[in-house]
Amino acid sequence: MPRNLVLFDLEWNIGYQPYTFNYHGVQQTLRGEIVEIGAVKIDEDANVLDTFSIHLRPRIFRTLQHHIAKVTGLTQADLDRGEPIVQGLRRFMQWCGPDAEFAEWGLDDVPVLKQNLFLCNLDESKPTVWYDLQQVFLREHPRKEGEGMTLESVVTRMGIPMERPFHDALSDTLYTADVCRLLDLRAGLAFLAVYQHAATVARLARHCAALDYARYLEVFIQPHGLGCALILLLLLVLVLTPCH
């Protein structure tokens, strides 16, 4: 069980036109600019030890997109009054701590967080470990036909009281902690650590086959270590070697 586990949720704004940027030599499209962060630190029983909540003022997508406003309930005034995004992201990562391992409902938010850290000239090598809590849930409660996997649908299915709004970053994170308290979190995270590591290495190997994989290895070594990079290199050889 991680000593410093951070559950978090992001709300982000999108633009009416795409924004592209160069990320370590690879052209990427910004998936969204963070405008709200909610996070909690939990113990092995998913009891909440500390909370973090902040609204951020974006620099790129400054106008609140109408669909985002409808889903989140945020207003343009919320964005305008937010803490400057560079300052706010720095404060969030400091609150998390250098040894933090992240967990979220799904796997949408970590890539967005890393993109935003990079564009703010902040260290985007962290987190190096993060968990998809949907998979922890599915390990104990396999999905049946017709069942949704949104946080709201799972909260309803598990009979958790709905005392807070959804699509509010801190509220969603607290609901995620509620779900975790009904799971064997220690066993689920241990299983997921092995599963996600293998899946990540295999996925990167497929990407590298179509890219400048020497450069990709260089980028991969920094957060994951030389041992993982060597495994990736072995997979590259297998991927790129033609069958006879």
C-alpha positions, 0 to 999 in steps of 0.5 A: 500500500502506498505511504502517500496515496493521493486521490484526485480529480480535475475539471478542465476547460477546452477551446473552440479551436485546438491548441498544439505544442511540441512535447519532447519532440512530439507534436501534441494537442492540448486535451484541456487546461485545468481550471479546478483541482480536488484531491484527498490523501487517504490511508489504507482504509480510504479514510481521508487524512487531508484535502486540497481544493483550488480553482485555477485561472487559465492562460490558453483557454481563457473563455469558458466553453459552453459545454464545460459550463453546463457539465461542471456548473462553473462560470466565467467568473470562477475562472477569472477569480481563480489562482494563476495556473502556474502558481496553483499547480505548483502549490498542488504538487507541493501539497502532494509531496515528492513521494506521492502516488496518484489514483483517479476514477479512470485514467483521463486526468494524469495525462492532462495534468502532465500536459499542463505542468509541462506548459507551465514549465513545471516538473512533469516527471511526477507522478511516476505511479498512478492507479485507475480505481475503476479497475480496482472496483471491477476486480471485485465487482465485475461489470454486468450488461447495461451497468455504467462505470461513471462515478455517479452510477457506481455511487448509486449502485453501491448505495452511497448517500449522495450528499454532494454535487457531482462534477465538482472536483473535490466532491468527486474525489470524496465520492471516490474515497467513499467507493474505496472504503467498500473495497479491498484497496490494498489488494486491488492496488497491488494487483493493479501495480503489476498489471498497469506496469506491463500494459504501460511498457507494451503500449510504449513499445507500440508507440516507439515502433512508429516514432524516433524510439531512441528519443522516446527511450531517453524521455522514458528513462527519466521517470521510469528508470533504466530497468524499465527502459531496458524492458521497453528496449527488449519489447521494441526489438520484438515489435520491430523484428519481422517474423519469418 
